[in-house]
């Protein structure tokens, strides 16, 4: 319903939900959990 493809430049994502680490708030453990549970696109 609210999900749709998102295109930024040449990159097309399957949906419009984006999770990004926040400086000073998230840590390596948070990024590992996110990676294990399968984000489609990440910058690490």
C-alpha positions in Angstrom: 0.0 0.0 0.0 2.6 2.6 1.1 5.6 0.7 -0.3 6.9 1.5 -3.8 10.2 1.3 -5.6 12.6 4.1 -5.0 15.1 5.3 -7.6 18.1 7.5 -6.6 20.3 8.2 -9.6 21.2 4.8 -11.2 20.3 2.9 -8.0 16.8 1.4 -7.8 15.6 0.0 -4.5 12.8 -2.5 -4.1 10.9 -0.3 -1.6 11.0 3.1 0.0 12.0 2.1 3.5 15.5 3.2 4.3 17.4 2.5 7.6 20.6 4.4 8.1 23.0 4.4 11.1 23.0 7.7 13.1 26.3 9.2 14.2 26.7 8.9 18.0 23.5 6.8 18.4 24.2 3.5 16.6 27.2 1.3 16.9 28.9 -1.7 15.2 26.5 -4.1 16.9 23.5 -2.3 15.4 25.1 -2.4 11.9 25.8 -6.2 12.3 22.2 -6.9 13.2 21.0 -4.9 10.2 23.4 -6.7 7.9 22.3 -10.2 9.2 18.6 -9.4 8.8 19.1 -8.4 5.2 19.0 -4.8 4.1 18.9 -4.8 0.3 21.4 -1.9 -0.1 24.0 -0.6 2.4 27.1 1.5 2.3 29.5 -0.5 4.4 
